[in-house]
Amino acid sequence: MPTPIGIGVIGLGMGKAHARACIALPGIELAAIAEPNPARLEDLAQLVNTDHGAKAAAQVRQIPVFADYQDIIRNAGLDGIIIALPPICIFLRPRTD
């Protein structure tokens, strides 16, 4: 079996549907999430439980979660990132530190 494509999602408000799609698609792995609100991860896990069962929901709870989007970019080793933020937030500027 080929190695799955590792995808990260920044923002589980608007990105919850994208994260669910990554979980459902064969060959795609939801490999990291950037979301400062821990309740949104639990919301995602509950939706995944409904969609795919308790085992899949438990796997969602094990996905690395970063509170800061910079950390997912630097540390997750992803193949791609979905930026699911309101337009006003899209103008992310890299820090200089």
C-alpha positions in Angstrom: 0.0 0.0 0.0 1.4 3.4 -0.9 2.3 5.9 1.8 -0.6 8.2 2.5 -0.4 11.9 1.8 -0.1 13.7 5.1 -2.4 16.7 5.3 -2.7 19.3 8.0 -5.6 21.6 8.7 -5.3 25.1 10.1 -8.5 26.0 11.8 -11.3 23.6 12.8 -14.1 26.1 12.7 -14.3 26.4 8.9 -11.9 23.5 8.5 -13.9 20.9 10.2 -15.5 19.7 6.9 -12.0 19.6 5.3 -10.7 17.5 8.2 -13.6 15.1 7.9 -13.0 14.8 4.1 -9.3 14.0 4.8 -10.3 11.3 7.2 -12.8 9.8 4.7 -10.6 9.9 1.6 -8.4 6.8 0.8 -4.7 7.6 0.5 -5.0 10.8 2.6 -4.0 11.0 6.3 -5.1 13.9 8.5 -1.7 14.2 10.1 -1.8 17.4 12.1 -4.2 20.2 13.1 -3.5 23.8 14.2 -6.4 25.0 16.4 -6.1 27.0 19.6 -9.6 25.9 20.9 -9.4 22.3 22.3 -13.2 22.1 22.2 -13.2 22.1 18.4 -11.0 19.0 18.3 -13.5 17.2 20.5 -16.3 18.4 18.2 -14.4 16.9 15.3 -13.9 13.6 17.2 -17.6 13.4 17.9 -18.5 14.0 14.2 -16.0 11.3 13.2 -17.5 8.9 15.7 -20.9 9.4 14.0 -19.4 9.1 10.5 -16.8 6.3 11.0 -17.1 4.9 14.6 -15.3 5.0 17.9 -12.0 3.6 16.6 -11.7 6.5 14.1 -12.7 9.0 16.7 -10.0 7.7 19.0 -7.5 8.1 16.2 -8.6 11.7 15.7 -7.8 12.4 19.4 -4.3 11.2 18.8 -3.5 13.5 15.9 -0.9 16.2 16.8 -2.6 19.5 17.6 -0.7 22.8 17.5 -2.1 25.9 19.2 -0.1 28.1 16.9 -0.2 27.8 13.1 3.5 28.5 12.9 4.2 25.3 14.7 2.3 23.1 12.3 4.2 24.7 9.4 7.6 24.2 11.1 7.2 20.9 12.9 4.6 18.6 11.3 6.5 17.4 8.2 3.3 17.5 6.1 2.8 17.0 2.4 0.2 19.8 2.3 -1.8 22.2 4.5 -5.4 23.4 4.2 -5.7 26.9 5.5 -9.4 27.1 6.6 -9.6 30.5 8.1 -11.8 33.6 7.5 -10.4 35.8 4.8 -9.3 38.4 7.3 -7.0 35.9 8.9 -5.5 34.5 5.7 -2.8 37.2 5.6 -0.6 35.2 8.0 2.8 36.8 8.4 5.8 34.7 9.4 7.4 35.7 12.7 10.9 37.0 12.5 12.1 35.3 15.7 
